[in-house]
Amino acid sequence: MKKKMRNIWNAIQWPLILVIFEFCILFLLLGYFEYHEIQTQLDTHPEWSMAEASKVVNQILETKEGTNAIAQFLLDHLWILVLLNACLLLPIVYHFYKKHQHRFPRHVSDRSKIHVLFCSIALGLCFNLILTGISSLFGISIETESQLRRPIFWMICSSGIIGPIIEEFVFRGIVYDRLQASCPKYRASFFTTLLFALYHGNLVQIIYAFAMGSYFIYCYDHYENITASIIAHISANVSTLILLPYLLNLPFIWIVLSCVMLAFVGYYMFQKIRKGISIYS
C-alpha cells in the first residue's frame, strides 16, 4: 500500500510542479505589468512620488477596467509564460523521463506519422469548431480571434511546439506510465486524461483537453512511442493556432461544412491509425 501511494504521488507531483512554475512566472508577469503602469503614471505626472503613483495604479487595478486590462495583458503575453515554463522544466522532465522509462520505444514509420499528423489536425479543428459553436450559444467567450493580434511565431513556438512536448513527457511519459504501476491500465488512462484536462483551466478547454488527451494516450499506447503522441499534440495545437481564427470568420454554412469534412478526415485517418498496418514498416 505504501509503495502504491508513493508511485501515485511520484506521478501526480509533476503536474503540480508545472502549475507551481506557471504561478511563479504569472506573478513575475503581473509584477512587470504593475511596474510598467507605475512608470506610465510617473511619466504622465513627473511631480508624483513612486508611492503616489503606486497608490493610483492600485486603485485603477481594483476597477473593472483595470481587471480587464490585466486579463488582456496576460492573454497577450501567454506565450511568454508557456515558453519560460517549458524551457526551465523541459531538461529536468526529459532527464527524469529517460531515467525512469518503463517501455522500450517501438519504431514509428513515416507513413504512420503522416496518419497521426492529419488525424490530429482534423480532430483538433473539428472539436474546436464544435465547442466554439456550443460556447457561443451559452454566451461563453473564447479568445480565438485575439490570437491574430498576438505574435504568431512565438505562440507557435510556445503553445504549439514546446508546450506540447513538455506536456507529453509529463502526462503520457511520466504520469501515465507511473500510474500503470499502481492501478489497472484503464484507470491510469482515465486519471491521466482527467489531470491533463484539469490542467487546462476553463470548462471549454477542459472538455477539449479531455477528448484530445484520450486520443493522445491512444496514440502513445498504440505505437508504444511518445514520439507519436508528441506529433499528435503539436499537430493539433499548431493547426488550431493558425487555422481556427480564420475558419471562425467563414460564413456559418461553410463552418458547418468544414466541421463535417474535418470529422470525416479525422475518422478516416483514425481508422488508418487503428489498423496499424505500417507501425513496423
Secondary structure, 3 states (H helix, E strand, C coil): CHHHHHHHHHHHHHHHHHHHHHHHHHHHHHHHHHHHHHHHHHHHCCCCCHHHHHHHHHHHHCCHHHHHHHHHHHHHCHHHHHHHHHHHHHHHHHHHHHHCCCCCCCCCCHHHHHHHHHHHHHHHHHHHHHHHHHHHHCCCCCCCHHHHHCCHHHHHHHHHHHHHHHHHHHHHHHHHHHHHCCCCHHHHHHHHHHHHHHCCCCHHHHHHHHHHHHHHHHHHHHHCCHHHHHHHHHHHHHHHHHHHHHHCCCCHHHHHHHHHHHHHHHHHHHHHHHHCCCCCC
